[in-house]
């Protein structure tokens, strides 16, 4: 799969936090909002509270990979921001995946045929 189109500007993140819908899971927080485009865009954040740079980068890599793997199951035309939480870097991948799919289902980001958690 191709790399995700990313959200990079601070004003776009602030708009997502203020006006986007959110789903909170133990390992991440997911914000989403329609973007009026044909593709999804991804933003990933990890606070310094999470730990050192190595830990934050690991958390971001894991969240980007989750989005990349499941992008084909998701409805298009959304901005999605994934916020890493304390467990993101160390939790087993299967639990991280389960949290992501549950959050996407809550926010109605999953397409009907790819909707179940497996």
Secondary structure, DSSP 8 states (H G I E B T S, - for coil): ----EE---HHHHHHHHHHSEEEE-SSEEEEEEE-SSSS-EEEEE--GGG-SHHHHHHHHHHHHHHHHHHGGGB-SSEEEEEEE-TTTTTS-HHHHHHHHHHHHHHTT-B-GGG-S--
